[in-house]
Amino acid sequence: MTDQIVITEKTSQAKDVRAAVGGRYGAILPAEGHLFDLEEPEEVSPEWKRWSPVLLRPEGLYATKPARGGNKASKLQAIRAALKGAKCVWLATDCDREGQLIGQEILEHLKYRGRVMRVIFTAQDPQTIREAFARARPNAEYARLYAAAVARRQADQIYNLSLTRTATVTLARGARTVIGVGRVKTPTLAIVCRRELEIRNFVPQAYFEVVATAEAAAAAGPFRMRHAPKERILKREDAEAIAAVAESFEGPISVKVEDKRQSPPRLHDLPSLQKLCGSRFGWSAARTLEVAQQLYDGEGKKVITYPRAETRYLPESAIPDAPRIVAGLRAGRSFAEVPVPDPPVIRRGAGGAFHDRGLAGASHHAVIPNVNTVETLREVWPRLSIDERKLFDVIARSYLAAMMPDFRYRQTTALLDVRGHAFRATGRQPIEMGWRAAFPNWQPADEKGEDAALLPALRDGEAVRLHDAAVEDKETRPPPRYNEGTLIEAMQNAWRFVEDEALQERLKEAKGIGTPATRAEVIKGLKAQEFLAIDGKNIVPTERGLSLHAVLERADPALVDPGVTAQMERLLDEVLVGQQEMTGAIDAVCAQASRIIGRLQEGAGAIDPALLGPAGGGARKARGGKLPPTPAMKRFVESLARQKGIEPPSGYATSGTICRAFLDRHTGKAAPSDAGEPAGTEEKPRPPRRRAPAGRKKAAPAQDATRPKRPPRRSPARPEPATPATAVGEEETPLRIPFGNKEAALRLGARYRAGGWYAPPGTELSGFRERGWL
């Protein structure tokens, strides 16, 4: 039996290591992701089996236990047997915090006490792997990386399970449902819900701008000047008065010309790639990571470095690789025309690409082309899929741009005082394209308007005459909805949701909420639980998601506050750089959880009925996958689409999920097929319950004691009931108020809450009926 072994994170990684080093370092044994889970609370303390509002923190840490599923048991058995005779273990798992945890938790659980060497590689080609083994370091040097991973995992288990149980028993009040709370999941849902409510409650405001055509005697042609007031003009008559003054006005123009330069954008990390690909290609966050992973470790590919990065710098030791990467990229047709100078431009420090201090505490760097495979790119290119080529193009052009000169341009600003009213024109003229030549078909948003127009040659002080002055009608717009890429960015920049300016500055250096490895999964989970839905390229909350957010925000705003979670993330990240002890970080998260538990017990209120029902209300979806809609649901979608003058969503005839998302988006009511069906979450673990015998129907959802019970329905799949003919509503009447009609709706007596618009009892309904809002 060999006296040393290599442990990798997965089978494909073991194959790559074997191809690189053979058996030089002993048998190569793969794990299968995490081979261990944390024990459940009831396994630590029997009294925790019953759900109650307590902090589920053990005396020390939650112990680990073998994970189930897949081939985990056999993989663990093989490693266990090999460790018995091993004097040295080489940990060759992924280079990040999670990879450290996956490898080291095996050795900790099995109480291995031999020599352990850590192999860190940021690319998976043979040369990189061989070099990584040659410079392997004692695993003890990565103790902080492991401590940071353990702290995050333990804190998440304590926080998520304690608050899920507390919220369930205090808010659900005996209903067979689970109200899931996640340290990252819940504030992520809140980010989307807040934006949606901001859009729904947005009231457009009309304002007016004045423009005029200007001509100078010596100029080559006319150009546009725009009135530049300090505040918006809200009255048309004021704008018309300014236009009248400007018409035929003649006076001296003030011209300022500046030569400016712009450095290239920073290299990519995973969040920036997810944002760009979401906006440009319409990809989900998970899709971007999937394509990047293939480019990193796919068979016969391996053309980029480690993709789960959350840093946009390179180590200064990578400077000698720059000429080789540039030459390898330019050898192919795709990048041959990019004019990178020889030698490439090297920028160090915070404003450049190479910055050692910017990598403090990180075990990986920005995502770039792999220096050891770039010369074989012409051979690899035919093996790449269309999506893989798109993503590689993004990564390669970003690297090339970073090695090119600054973009230089001449900024011209022309100002004209029209009897006390300032008119302005700006123009930008490129002097040297520099790094912009790497993106020949790209134009930034700030260069698509009048501010970037090319002005004719103007002299300071020369006379200019205005004519064709006109008033333009404008209207304020609500903020845009998130797509998955911009949601990832919002999660990464959670400091923006903090009002305290001093705290904002401290949190700017933190990594936001979640990690690059988990954010896409968090969003995916919220979609699977039907709290979020896809609407075109955008991601929007369902009415269930809005209801859950409203309930938790009412119970304790800290539950849904991204800023609070960002502070916890900062504490956990400080473990990595030695500014915080592992137990201290866990203590801080537990203290926050204890405070929220107290608040929930003090002020538990009634839960939105949309969330009541059996635990696992989404089980039907889990069992059936993409179930078809009922006939009633399809009819409801078609009817609603006709009322709104829009097309039904693509695929609605075969997908219940698409129908439900459409109905959630356009009406506050549940889909007809969901009448009487609970809206529980998929959060685990669930409260204990007896399984109904096969063939027996599920128990009806619990009802509020203050409400009369409904008579049983013959079929839960009915069309939407007709609106009562009475002119005055005797109970709350749901309304569908189109965007932009908030003020009119309020004047008619409508009210809004998280569940949607409604008319209170006793409200005159005729005005709503005339407008088609019932």
Disulfide bonds with the S-S distance in Angstrom:
none
